[in-house]
């Protein structure tokens, strides 16, 4: 039997494979957040700006992105472009935006519509952000109850997909068939079938329609 782990304590060891990309123009804020997330067991990569962050995402998928939501129109456009890039990957990447004190309500609304998970106002409390992240990731924790032995805690979700599985998932979201995927990637039809089965098991999808829905909503 498999159930969500709502009732078990969330321990830092569950974060050991969680990767966070963090950027903010104020070094003091970046360091405070970085130190707290590392203390909670996360892997953290600090990057100089939003542009570098989007480039890094092409190399390795993060589980969470923390970046500023600036008040200037030009900087806001950059943040929205980054949010679009994150959402376009369909890989369940969560985004926390750090808003300035004078941010306008319409900017927060625009950020949420473009896929931001949460928007935080100053003063930023590192512990609050770390707890918020863990509450999101709790949804990926599952407990398998055994009749004969102790329960087993496993982590599922988009973060558990391999590079090849993420490739194939994107093809599936684009409406490609297994045969087309196999030809494009130079794989056998059977190999693609196996990868798709593993993807569905890791994401918790019961069929292709649900898999596509979860990917698009991620």
N, C-alpha and C positions, 0 to 999 in steps of 0.2 A: 504494500500500500504506500502511496506517495502523497504527501500533503505539504502545503506551504508551512514554513517554519515561523509562524507568527508568535508562537508561545515560547520559543527558546531565546536565551540572551544572545545578543549580537556581539561576537568577540572579535578583537582586532585581527586574529589570525585569518578570518574570513576575507580580509582585505588584501592579503599578501600578493594576489595576482591582479589587483585593481590598479590601473594606471590613470593618473591625473595629469592633465596639461594645465599649467597655471601661468597667466600673464597679467601684469598690472603695472602701470607707470610708476607707482610709488613702491620703492624697494622695501620700506618698512612693512607695508601691508602684505606684499608678496612673501616676505620672510615669515611673518606671523602665521599666515595661512599654511605655508609650506611646512613649518615646524609642527603644527597641530596635526596635519594630515599624515605626516611621517610617523608621528607618535601613535596614531591610530592604525598603523600598519600598512598604509597605502604607499605605492610607488608614486613619486612626484617628479615631473620634469618642468622646470621653470624656463620659459621662453621669453625673448625680448619684447615681442609685440604680436598682434593678432595675425598679421601676414605670415610671420614665421610659424605661428601655431597651425594655420591652415596647411602650410607646406609640410609640416611634421606629421599631420594627420594622414597624409598620403603614404607615409612610410610605415606608420604603426598606429593602429586604432586605440584611442584612449577610451576609458569608461566614463570619464567626466572631464569637462572643460570648465575652467574658471577664468573669466575674462571681464574686462570693464565694459560698462554701458555708459558711454560718454555723452555729455550734454550737447556737444557741437554736432551740427548736421552732418559734416563730413565724417566724423568719427562714428556717428550713429550708422551711417551707410556702410561703413566698414564692418561694424558689428553685425548688422543684418545680413551682409554678404557672407560672413563667416557662419552665421546660423543656417543660412540656406545650404552652404556647403556641407555642414554637419548633418542636417536633415536629409540631404540628397544621397548620403551614403547608406541610409536604411540599415544602420547597424546598432541602433539602440544607444547612441552616445548621448549622455545627459549634459546639460549646460546650465551652469550657475552664472548669472550676470551680477556684477558689482556696480551698483548705480552710484552716481555722485549725489551730494546732498540736495541739489536743486533740480534733479531730473524731472521732466514734465511727465504727467500721467500718460499722455498719448504715446510717448516713447516706450514706456513700460508695456503698454497694450500691444504696440507694434512688435516688440521683442517676443512677447508670449505667443503672438500669432505666427511668428517665424520659427517657433519651436523651442524657445527657452524653457527650461524646467522650472526655474525660480529666479526671482530678482531680489537682491538683498540691498538694503540701504545702510549707510554708515551710521554709527561706527560698526564695522564688521566684526562679529564675534566668531573667531575661528572655531570654537567648540560648537557653536550653533550650526555652522556650515558643515562641519564634520558629521554631526548627528543627522542633519538633513540628508546628507549623501548616504549614510548608512541605512536610513529609512527607505530610500529609493532602492538600494541594493538588496534589502531584505526580501524583496519580491523574487529575487533569483535563488534564494535559499530554499531547498526542499529537504524534507526528512522522509526517508524510506524506513518504514516500520517493519521489522522482521518478527515473525512468530517465535523463532527459536533463539534469537540473539538481540544485541542492542541495536537501537536505531542508527541509521547512517545518514549523516548530513552531507548533501551534495550541492554544488553551485551550478546552476544552469543559466541560460540567457545568451544574448548576443556576444558577450565578452568571452565565452568559452569556444567560439568558433575559430577554426584554423584559418590561415590565409586563403587556402584553396576553397574552404567552405564559404568564406565571405564572397569570394569571386562567384561561385556558383549561385549563391543566394541573390546576388545582384542580377544575374542572368534570369533567374526565376521571376524576380520582381518585374523585370522588363518583358516578361511573357514568352521567353524562349523555351523551346522544348528540350528534352534530354538529348535528343539526337543533335540538335543545333549546338547545344552546349558542348557536347563531346567533340564535335568537329572543330569548333572555335578554340578549345583548350587542348586539343590533341590527346583526348582521353577516350577510353572505351565507353560504350553506352552503359555497361554494367558498373563501371567505376563511378559514373555520374549518379546512377541510381543509389549506390551505397552512400555517396556523399550527401545526397538529398535526404536519405533516411536518417543519417546522423544529425543533419541540420535540424530536422523536425523534432528529433528526440531532445536535442539540446535546448531548442527554443520552447518546446512544450506544445507544438502545433499538432493538431489531430489530422489535418489534411492540408493540401496545397493552398486552398482558399484562405484558411486560417493563417498559414505561414505568411502569405503575401500581405494579409491584413495587418498582422503583427509587425512585419517589416516596415510597411508604409506608415504605421502609427508610431513607430519607434523614434 
